[in-house]
């Protein structure tokens, strides 16, 4: 096989792979990322609900201001019960539950501070990985 023929075959394979991968792109998230942000947090919550979320609670705590809650959508869609700040939502991913359980343990042991980023915590990525034991010493 000549070099030109190999190059043509590779180009065809890459073109087909690119075309097929376009079906797996989460276009709704791309659209949300490209659109300009709304002026207020509440408008942003309503926009997110428009993207198909059942309900949402946003908690904003800024220094020097009282904490604020923003809600939108349904707490129970079947019974048309709107969400409120005290609503509980199921988290479908075990890694989120386990990871936040580990972060909770860090907070209880005073090993977590509001002044640091999560990526600055030693072994943060291992803490958030469910294949690692769920206990942080």
Buried (B, 14 or more C-beta within 10 A) or exposed (E): EEEEEEEEEEEEEEEEEEEEEEEEEEEEEEEBEEEEEEEEBBEBBBBBBEEEBBBBBBEEEEEEEEEEEBBBBBBEEEEEEEBEEEBEEEEEEEEEBBBBEBBEBBEEEEEBEEEEEEEEBEEBEEBBEBEBEEEBE
